[in-house]
Amino acid sequence: MKDLFEKIKANRGPIGMHAKESHGYFTFPKLEGDIGPRMMFRGKERLNWSLNNYLGLANHPEVRKADAEAAAEFGFAMPMGARMMSGNSNNHEKLEAGLSALVQKQDTILCNFGYQAMVSAIDCLVDRHDVIVYDAESHACILDGVRLHMGKRYVFKHNDIADCEKQLERATKLAEAQNGSILVITEGVFGMRGDQGKLKEIVDLKKKFKFRLFVDDAHGIGTLGKTGAGTGEEQGCQDGIDIYFGTFAKSFALIGGFISSEEQIVEYLRYNMRSQIFAKALPMPLVVGLLKRLELINTKPELKDKLWEITRALQSGLKKAGFEIGDTNSCVTPVYMNGSIPEATNLILDLRENYNVFCSMVVYPVVPKGMIILRLIPTAVHTIEDVNYTIDCFSKIVGKLKSGQYMSDKIALHSEIK
């Protein structure tokens, strides 16, 4: 028999095995100062493309004022207790009603954390007789929720509607045999590659199959659709989404999430979703701050317009400069390059230290070996000058990558900046 701690120490995980070299720089970096396009990293100002502050609300003056006033009035202890027992308030219910109106659903339940909410909701919605069908590139929170499912699940190839239909055929046979139901789960926007889920095509499959659709629209809420209602509104199929999930960690620039659906389904979640029943309610200052953020999303469409002005400039500029950005049709902007992990780390080091540009790097095991993704998140508070400077810097570093200048030892280079 093995000792648990010895087992963990011997296998640190695919990312954790690099912790000593990467911690504090490539992983767990510390960005300091006011949230925005320019922040401090290791004592120097960097042009920052790594925050999901899509609409620029994180440091919006009205938001900062509302947050400060709410904290002063209520403190972060209020309300005490879980919503069901002693932690409910008029402001919590007001926020739920406002979110329901935004995403065009009957009712909404607030959730303390987005990741936790998705895991817990899946666990709550289905039992061992039900079948889950889900997209292969779904976010980790969906995968973890699916793993909790005691029944059968079928995965379909990413955004492959023919394969989705094939899995629905399998799911239908099984669900009919055991008197179960089918839940299809996908994303509005896939956060790594930026492509929208094929929601309209999946909704159309309801003409042939009986299922309910659960959509994680973390990157779509606030950024897509005429009113900011998300990917379903963008694709003209919001009514076909049976259960809608949104997070506050991106466009709303805060923390937490929400789930919207029919009134009776939300009531079921309220009284059965264990992560909310047994968790303290969202603190009042967060709820009041979210009400202000929701107000700005509803009344200031120019924020979303500016976001898309920057997004279009960035994506078209990158493509014009010869970069591969894949099939993104959202604000998420991946830049694909070829290279090893050591080359990727040296490239990022050069980009941050010599060009003062900070962006996220994605390498194996998240993507296949030999692939590097530099993931850019444009926001409403970036400028066209920021875009042009970044594209110029990228053109220089990709030239170095292709010429082999990043082949030197990554640890030696990293040690120079510690």
C-alpha positions in Angstrom: 0.0 0.0 0.0 1.2 3.5 -0.9 1.2 6.5 1.4 -1.1 9.2 -0.1 1.4 12.0 0.2 4.3 10.0 -1.3 2.1 9.2 -4.3 1.3 12.8 -4.8 4.9 13.9 -4.5 5.9 11.3 -7.1 3.3 12.5 -9.6 2.9 16.2 -9.6 0.6 16.3 -12.6 1.3 17.4 -16.2 1.5 21.1 -15.3 2.5 20.8 -11.7 5.7 19.0 -12.7 7.0 22.3 -14.1 6.0 24.3 -11.0 9.5 25.1 -9.7 10.6 26.7 -13.0 7.3 28.4 -13.9 5.7 29.5 -10.6 5.3 33.3 -10.4 6.1 34.0 -14.0 4.5 31.6 -16.5 2.1 30.3 -13.9 0.5 32.2 -11.0 1.9 35.6 -12.2 1.0 38.7 -10.2 -0.5 41.5 -12.1 -0.7 44.7 -10.0 -2.4 48.1 -10.2 -5.7 49.2 -11.5 -7.4 46.6 -13.7 -7.0 47.7 -17.4 -5.0 47.4 -20.5 -1.8 48.4 -18.8 -0.8 46.9 -15.5 2.4 46.2 -13.5 4.2 42.9 -13.7 7.4 42.4 -11.8 7.9 46.1 -11.5 7.3 47.1 -15.1 4.3 48.3 -16.9 2.9 45.8 -19.5 0.3 46.0 -22.2 -2.1 43.4 -20.9 -4.3 41.0 -23.1 -5.0 38.4 -20.4 -8.1 39.6 -18.5 -11.7 38.7 -19.4 -12.7 42.3 -18.6 -14.6 42.5 -21.9 -16.7 45.6 -21.4 -14.1 47.4 -19.2 -16.4 47.4 -16.2 -13.7 46.3 -13.7 -12.5 49.8 -13.3 -15.5 51.8 -14.6 -16.0 54.8 -12.4 -19.7 54.1 -11.8 -18.9 50.5 -10.9 -16.1 51.5 -8.5 -18.4 54.0 -6.8 -21.2 51.5 -6.4 -18.9 48.8 -5.1 -17.4 51.2 -2.5 -20.7 52.6 -1.3 -22.2 49.1 -1.0 -19.3 47.8 1.0 -19.5 50.8 3.3 -23.3 50.4 3.8 -23.6 46.7 4.2 -20.2 45.2 4.9 -19.3 41.8 3.4 -20.9 39.7 6.1 -24.4 40.6 5.1 -26.5 38.6 4.5 -25.5 35.8 6.9 -26.4 32.2 6.0 -27.6 30.3 2.9 -30.4 31.8 0.9 -32.8 29.1 1.9 -32.3 29.6 5.6 -31.5 33.3 6.4 -29.5 34.8 3.5 -32.1 36.0 1.1 -32.7 39.7 0.3 -34.7 42.0 -2.0 -31.5 42.8 -3.8 -30.7 39.2 -4.5 -34.2 38.7 -6.0 -34.0 42.0 -7.9 -30.7 40.9 -9.5 -32.3 37.5 -10.5 -35.2 39.3 -12.1 -33.0 41.6 -14.0 -30.8 38.7 -15.3 -33.9 36.8 -16.3 -35.0 39.8 -18.4 -31.6 40.1 -20.0 -31.4 36.5 -21.2 -35.1 36.2 -21.9 -36.0 33.4 -19.5 -38.7 33.1 -16.8 -36.5 32.9 -13.7 -32.9 32.8 -12.5 -30.9 31.4 -9.6 -27.8 33.2 -8.4 -24.7 31.0 -7.8 -21.6 31.8 -5.7 -19.1 30.5 -8.2 -19.5 29.8 -11.9 -17.4 26.6 -12.0 -19.1 25.2 -8.9 -22.5 26.1 -10.3 -22.1 24.1 -13.5 -20.8 21.0 -11.7 -23.6 21.1 -9.2 -26.3 21.9 -11.7 -25.5 18.9 -13.8 -25.5 16.7 -10.8 -28.8 18.1 -9.7 -30.6 17.9 -13.1 -30.0 14.3 -14.1 -30.3 10.9 -12.4 -28.9 7.5 -13.3 -31.6 6.8 -15.8 -30.9 10.0 -17.8 -28.3 10.3 -20.6 -26.0 13.2 -21.2 -24.7 14.2 -24.7 -21.9 16.8 -24.7 -19.3 18.5 -26.9 -15.8 17.1 -26.7 -14.2 20.5 -26.1 -16.5 21.5 -23.3 -15.0 23.5 -20.4 -13.5 21.6 -17.4 -16.5 22.6 -15.3 -18.8 20.7 -17.7 -16.5 17.7 -17.8 -16.3 17.6 -14.0 -20.1 17.8 -13.8 -20.5 15.0 -16.4 -18.0 12.8 -14.4 -20.4 13.0 -11.4 -23.3 11.7 -13.5 -24.2 8.1 -12.4 -25.8 7.3 -15.7 -24.5 7.0 -19.3 -22.9 9.9 -21.3 -22.0 10.2 -24.9 -19.5 12.8 -26.3 -19.7 14.2 -29.8 -16.9 15.6 -31.8 -16.4 19.3 -31.3 -19.1 21.3 -33.1 -19.8 18.2 -35.3 -23.6 18.2 -35.8 -23.6 14.9 -37.7 -21.8 13.3 -34.8 -24.1 15.0 -32.3 -27.0 13.5 -34.1 -25.3 10.1 -34.1 -24.9 10.3 -30.3 -28.5 11.5 -29.9 -29.6 8.3 -31.7 -27.6 6.2 -29.2 -28.9 8.2 -26.3 -32.5 8.0 -27.4 -32.4 4.2 -27.6 -30.9 4.0 -24.1 -33.2 6.6 -22.5 -36.3 4.9 -23.9 -35.1 1.5 -22.6 -34.6 2.8 -19.1 -37.4 5.5 -19.0 -34.9 8.3 -18.8 -34.3 11.7 -20.3 -31.6 13.3 -22.4 -29.6 16.5 -21.6 -27.4 18.0 -24.3 -24.6 20.3 -22.9 -22.4 22.6 -25.0 -20.9 26.1 -24.8 -22.0 29.4 -26.4 -18.4 30.3 -27.0 -15.5 27.9 -26.5 -13.0 29.9 -24.5 -9.8 28.5 -25.8 -10.4 28.8 -29.6 -13.1 31.4 -29.6 -15.5 29.6 -31.9 -19.2 29.7 -31.1 -21.1 26.5 -30.4 -23.5 25.5 -33.1 -26.5 26.2 -31.0 -29.0 26.9 -33.8 -28.1 23.5 -35.5 -28.4 21.7 -32.1 -31.8 23.4 -31.4 -32.9 22.2 -34.9 -32.3 18.6 -33.9 -35.2 19.0 -31.4 -37.4 18.4 -34.5 -36.1 14.8 -34.6 -35.0 14.1 -31.0 -36.5 14.7 -27.6 -33.9 16.4 -25.3 -33.2 19.6 -23.3 -30.3 21.9 -24.1 -28.0 23.3 -21.4 -25.7 26.1 -22.6 -22.6 27.5 -20.8 -22.4 31.0 -22.2 -19.6 32.4 -20.0 -17.9 34.2 -22.9 -21.1 35.1 -24.8 -23.1 36.9 -22.1 -22.6 40.7 -22.5 -20.5 40.3 -25.7 -22.8 38.7 -28.2 -26.4 39.4 -29.3 -28.1 42.7 -30.0 -28.8 43.3 -26.3 -25.9 41.3 -24.9 -28.1 38.3 -24.1 -25.4 36.1 -25.5 -24.8 33.5 -28.2 -28.3 32.3 -28.5 -29.5 35.8 -29.2 -26.7 36.2 -31.7 -27.8 33.0 -33.5 -31.5 33.7 -33.2 -32.2 30.6 -31.1 -32.4 31.9 -27.5 -35.8 30.3 -27.0 -34.3 26.9 -27.9 -31.9 27.1 -25.0 -33.7 25.3 -22.1 -31.1 26.0 -19.4 -28.8 29.1 -19.7 -25.7 29.5 -17.7 -23.8 32.8 -17.4 -20.8 33.8 -15.3 -20.0 37.2 -13.6 -16.3 36.6 -14.0 -16.0 38.0 -17.5 -18.3 40.7 -18.9 -19.6 41.6 -15.4 -16.0 41.7 -14.1 -16.8 40.2 -10.7 -17.3 36.7 -9.4 -20.2 34.2 -9.3 -22.7 33.1 -11.9 -26.3 32.4 -12.6 -28.6 29.8 -14.2 -31.8 30.8 -16.0 -34.7 28.6 -17.2 -38.4 28.1 -16.8 -39.8 29.1 -13.5 -40.4 25.6 -12.2 -37.0 24.4 -13.3 -35.3 27.2 -11.4 -37.5 26.5 -8.4 -36.3 22.9 -8.5 -32.7 24.0 -8.6 -33.3 26.4 -5.7 -34.5 23.6 -3.5 -32.2 20.8 -4.7 -28.9 22.2 -5.9 -26.6 21.3 -3.1 -23.9 23.8 -3.8 -26.3 26.6 -3.2 -28.5 25.1 -0.4 -25.5 24.6 1.8 -23.5 27.7 0.9 -23.6 31.2 2.3 -25.4 33.7 0.0 -23.5 36.1 -2.2 -22.4 39.1 0.0 -24.6 42.1 -0.4 -21.8 44.4 -1.8 -21.3 41.9 -4.7 -25.0 41.8 -5.4 -25.4 45.6 -5.4 -22.3 45.9 -7.5 -23.8 43.4 -10.0 -27.0 45.4 -10.2 -24.9 48.4 -11.3 -23.0 46.3 -13.8 -26.3 44.9 -15.2 -27.6 48.5 -15.5 -24.6 49.5 -17.5 -24.9 46.5 -19.8 -28.5 47.4 -20.4 -28.1 51.1 -20.9 -24.7 51.5 -22.5 -24.5 49.5 -25.7 -21.5 51.6 -26.7 -19.4 49.5 -24.4 -20.1 46.4 -26.5 -19.7 48.4 -29.7 -16.2 49.6 -28.6 -15.3 46.0 -27.6 -16.1 44.8 -31.1 -14.3 47.7 -32.7 -11.2 46.6 -30.9 -11.9 42.9 -31.6 -12.4 43.4 -35.3 -9.2 45.6 -35.6 -7.2 43.0 -33.7 -8.4 40.0 -35.6 -8.3 41.5 -39.0 -4.9 43.0 -38.3 -3.5 39.7 -37.2 -4.9 37.9 -40.3 -3.5 40.7 -42.6 -0.1 40.2 -41.0 -0.2 36.5 -41.8 -1.2 35.0 -38.5 -3.4 32.0 -38.0 -6.3 32.7 -35.6 -8.5 29.7 -36.5 -12.3 29.8 -36.6 -12.9 32.3 -33.9 -16.2 34.3 -34.3 -16.2 35.8 -30.8 -13.9 38.2 -29.0 -11.6 35.4 -27.9 -8.5 35.7 -30.2 -6.1 32.8 -30.3 -2.9 33.1 -32.3 -1.5 29.7 -33.4 2.2 29.1 -33.8 4.3 26.0 -34.1 7.0 25.2 -31.5 8.1 23.3 -28.5 7.4 24.1 -24.8 10.9 25.5 -24.3 10.5 27.7 -27.3 7.1 28.8 -26.1 8.4 29.8 -22.7 11.3 31.7 -24.2 9.0 33.5 -26.6 6.7 34.6 -23.8 9.7 35.7 -21.8 11.0 37.8 -24.7 7.5 39.2 -25.3 7.1 40.3 -21.7 10.6 41.5 -20.9 11.6 43.1 -24.1 8.3 44.2 -25.7 6.3 44.7 -22.5 3.3 42.7 -23.8 1.5 40.3 -21.4 -0.7 37.6 -22.8 -1.5 34.0 -21.9 0.4 31.0 -23.3 -1.3 27.7 -24.0 0.8 24.6 -24.6 0.7 20.8 -24.3 -1.1 19.1 -22.6 -3.9 21.6 -23.2 -3.2 21.6 -26.9 -1.3 19.0 -29.0 2.5 18.8 -28.8 4.2 21.2 -31.1 1.4 23.8 -30.9 1.6 27.1 -29.2 -1.4 29.3 -28.7 -1.1 32.9 -27.6 -4.5 33.9 -26.3 -5.6 37.5 -26.5 -8.7 39.0 -24.9 -9.6 42.4 -26.3 -11.6 44.7 -24.2 -13.6 47.9 -24.5 -10.8 49.8 -22.8 -8.0 48.8 -25.2 -7.1 51.2 -28.0 -6.3 50.9 -31.7 -2.8 51.9 -30.8 -2.6 49.0 -28.4 -3.7 46.7 -31.3 -1.2 48.0 -33.8 1.7 47.8 -31.3 0.8 44.2 -30.4 0.6 43.1 -34.0 4.0 44.7 -34.7 5.5 42.9 -31.7 4.0 39.6 -32.7 5.5 39.9 -36.2 8.9 40.3 -34.6 8.7 37.4 -32.2 7.3 35.0 -34.8 10.3 35.8 -37.0 12.6 34.8 -34.1 10.6 31.6 -33.5 10.9 30.6 -37.1 14.6 31.3 -37.2 15.2 29.1 -34.1 16.2 31.9 -31.7 14.0 30.5 -29.0 15.7 27.1 -28.9 18.0 27.9 -26.0 17.5 26.5 -22.5 14.4 27.9 -20.9 15.5 27.5 -17.3 18.7 29.4 -17.9 16.8 32.3 -19.4 14.2 32.2 -16.7 16.8 32.3 -13.9 18.0 35.6 -15.3 14.8 37.4 -14.4 14.3 36.0 -10.9 
